[in-house]
Structures are given as structure tokens and as C-alpha cells.
Amino acid sequence: MHTVKIVAIGIALLGICLLVGRLLGGPGHGGGVATAAIVFLPLWLVGASVNMWVGVFRAGYSVADEAPVFAIVFAIPAAIALLVWWRLSRG
């Protein structure tokens, strides 16, 4: 259940980034939104890494146990962000 919550937080963070990109991007064919989708990726890498750190150092899991969870937690929101970027940058 914790993994689902963290993925949902990632998707919500992506939504916030896209909204900020829309507000700051100005007129045009989604240029600000496409850029925001790419800017989201390193932000989410840090967030997913913090989640892994908590799992290893606070919850007591090994890195080998947490690595697949990290991959899932990072990959789902990142894939959505890349899909948004791809769709909007095709122009």
C-alpha cells in the first residue's frame, strides 16, 4: 500500500509541475508543459531516492529488497512524464 501511495504522490507532483509549466510557459503549443515534464524527472528521481533511503535506513530493508520497489516507484510517474513530453514535443 505504501508503494501505491508513493506512486500517487509522484503523479501528483507531475501534475503540479505540468500546471506550473502551463502557467509559466505562456502561449504556444505546450512548450512550457513539455519542458515541465522533463524538469519533473530529476525532481522525482530525488523523491524516489529519498523513499528508498527511508526504506533502507529507517524501515530496515536491504538495498536488494528496495531496488525493485525503487524501480517501480520511479518508473511509473517517469513514464507518464515522458509520454506527456513526447506527445507535446512532436509539434
C-alpha positions as CSV (number, residue, x, y, z in Angstrom):
1,M,0.0,0.0,0.0
2,H,2.9,2.3,0.7
3,T,4.2,1.9,-2.8
4,V,0.8,2.9,-4.3
5,K,0.8,6.0,-2.1
6,I,4.3,7.0,-3.2
7,V,3.5,6.4,-6.9
8,A,0.3,8.6,-6.4
9,I,2.5,11.3,-4.8
10,G,4.7,11.1,-7.9
11,I,1.8,11.5,-10.2
12,A,0.5,14.4,-8.2
13,L,4.0,16.1,-8.3
14,L,3.9,15.6,-12.1
15,G,0.6,17.3,-12.2
16,I,1.9,20.2,-10.2
17,C,4.9,20.5,-12.5
18,L,2.7,20.5,-15.5
19,L,0.4,23.1,-14.1
20,V,3.4,25.3,-13.3
21,G,4.7,24.8,-16.8
22,R,1.3,25.7,-18.2
23,L,1.1,28.9,-16.1
24,L,4.7,30.0,-16.8
25,G,5.1,28.7,-20.3
26,G,2.9,31.3,-22.0
27,P,1.2,30.9,-25.3
28,G,2.2,28.2,-27.7
29,H,1.8,24.5,-28.4
30,G,2.6,23.2,-24.9
31,G,6.2,24.2,-24.8
32,G,6.1,25.1,-21.1
33,V,4.3,21.9,-20.3
34,A,6.7,19.7,-22.3
35,T,9.6,21.4,-20.5
36,A,7.9,20.9,-17.1
37,A,7.5,17.2,-17.9
38,I,11.3,16.9,-18.4
39,V,12.1,19.0,-15.3
40,F,9.9,16.7,-13.3
41,L,12.3,13.7,-14.0
42,P,15.2,14.8,-11.8
43,L,12.8,16.0,-9.1
44,W,11.1,12.6,-9.0
45,L,14.5,10.8,-9.0
46,V,15.3,12.6,-5.8
47,G,11.9,11.9,-4.4
48,A,12.1,8.2,-5.2
49,S,15.7,8.0,-3.9
50,V,14.5,9.5,-0.6
51,N,11.8,6.9,-0.4
52,M,14.4,4.2,-0.9
53,W,16.7,5.7,1.7
54,V,13.8,5.6,4.2
55,G,13.1,2.0,3.3
56,V,16.7,1.0,3.9
57,F,17.8,3.1,6.8
58,R,14.5,3.6,8.7
59,A,12.4,0.5,7.9
60,G,15.4,-1.9,7.8
61,Y,15.1,-3.3,4.3
62,S,18.2,-4.2,2.4
63,V,19.1,-2.3,-0.8
64,A,18.4,-5.5,-2.7
65,D,14.9,-5.6,-1.3
66,E,14.3,-1.9,-2.0
67,A,15.8,-1.7,-5.5
68,P,12.8,-3.3,-7.3
69,V,10.4,-1.0,-5.4
70,F,12.5,2.0,-6.3
71,A,12.3,1.0,-10.0
72,I,8.5,0.8,-9.8
73,V,8.1,3.9,-7.8
74,F,10.3,5.9,-10.2
75,A,9.3,4.3,-13.5
76,I,5.5,4.8,-13.4
77,P,5.4,8.6,-12.9
78,A,8.6,9.0,-15.1
79,A,6.9,7.0,-18.0
80,I,3.8,9.3,-17.8
81,A,6.1,12.3,-17.8
82,L,8.0,11.1,-20.9
83,L,4.7,10.3,-22.6
84,V,3.5,13.8,-22.0
85,W,6.8,15.3,-23.2
86,W,6.7,13.1,-26.3
87,R,3.1,13.9,-27.2
88,L,3.7,17.7,-26.8
89,S,7.1,18.0,-28.4
90,R,6.0,16.2,-31.6
91,G,4.5,19.6,-32.6
